[in-house]
Amino acid sequence: MDLTGLILRVTAERPHVLLATVPGGAAVRLAAERLLRARDWPQASTPAKADLLLVAGPDLPELRTALERLWRDMPAPRARVHARTPDEVKAALDSGRALLGSPAVQRESAAPPGEAGGHLEGEHGAQERHEGDDQAPGHDGDGGGEGEAGRAGDAHSGPDGEHAPHDAGQDTEAEHGDGRRAPDGQVPGSQDPDGQAPDGQDADSHGDHGDNGDHGDNGNHGGHGEHGGHGGGQTDMPGGLPMAEPGADRDGLTLDRLHLPLGPFLADWPAGLTVRLVLQGDVVQRVDVDGPARPSDDAAVEAFWVQPWLRAASGEPVTVGEAVRRRAAAHLDSLGRLLAVAGWPAEAVRAGRLRDDLLSGAPRAAVAPRLERLTRRVGRSRTLAWLTRGIGVVTAQKAREAGAGGPAARADGDVTARYRQWLADIRHDLPRLEDPAPLDVAVEDSPRGPWSAEAPPSAALIALLPPLLEGAELAAARLVVASLDPDPEELVSRGVVEVARG
């Protein structure tokens, strides 16, 4: 009996897919999430849980090393495919399944570095070798580490398979910001505002964020010591793993300092963004933000969420209905990522389904009742508000000083205020989905603020991150980023680059 072949065939029937989205890949990511939900293929949130790596978006040379680390952290059997456009997603996933089920391909993938094969990549799963593969550092073979591509802040198992908040120091209880824990280890998905069990344990829970087991069991963050080359004075362990270094903390005490990068391929994270933290204990002492990866001249990046504003600015006729539909969908996308980070996957999936319906042109009457239920349920959740209150406060004045507008400025408050502002904006836009009036970019804000190619709104949101994260607990860092949800595509899109050069 060919036991290996049987195991590979079983794995290939329903692979766990890890999505690695690069700037310019938002449309590809959305297409992949829709198709994965239709096929009931679970999404993996870490390399250790993944069988198939799907790279979504254009080829950006700056991110190849991070992708190599992500790939090497995946245990066998594994396959890797690349979809550069939404139309390529189906073929890429089919090719990935075929690669997973092939014993010959898996033997080549498992070959040690330096031997023939040992690497799978390319459009729709074609095998090829990249220069510099052997230079990308690897990790131990236990599949637990995640590399720089996405180490910390992933979900942990919560009650009944719900994934608990993305906390770097918890097992089953939710801890955020000021160290608060939900009663009895509950997370938002385990109780509604009236104390009833959520109605989200249905088929929706197998959507965008995979089955309940796949956002859990991710307590391994690859070790806080796996991050070399991010600070002076560190002593390298064998294999390039840096030791903690002593240094004075904010209170003048001498504690170990750990260097921890978040991104660029963390689950439910702005595509391509890398935030480098220096931690003492679980408190962030210093924050550095890397600029988003820039495309090569032959790989034009299009910012998906601001397309109506870019087209209108270029003189193309665009209706208000098209713009507010895209804006409401963007808020639902941001809300879904925040809910996933906070540990409410069922509602995150519902937000994703509504987002996809809006983008597909569903009429108002078809989405209004479901949108109303979602906004009411999330907006009234006492548990979610309790977990996020007081974290990442951005006053209206602070937002204006940073050049930020849109929901972040209007919310004038913490993470709770920002997600409630998204809900209010969605309700405001709902009656206007079919408005035929021409879009005036000076009147209608883009999803993250007033649109300007000279100063994209996401640039100001990224600039807000260091002062917000410094002094915060690591448990709160991901919630702060998710509640601002800057879009790096805005900074590297073709329209913005042309204005900058012009």
Helices and strands as residue ranges (DSSP letters): H 3-13, E 17-21, H 26-39, G 47-49, E 52-56, G 61-63, H 64-72, E 79-83, G 86-88, H 89-100, H 103-109, G 133-135, E 156-157, G 159-161, E 163-164, E 175-176, E 180-181, G 183-185, G 188-190, G 203-206, E 245-248, E 254-262, E 274-280, E 283-290, H 307-313, H 320-342, H 345-359, H 364-379, H 382-388, H 396-402, H 406-411, H 415-429, G 430-432, H 457-469, H 474-484, H 489-492, H 494-501
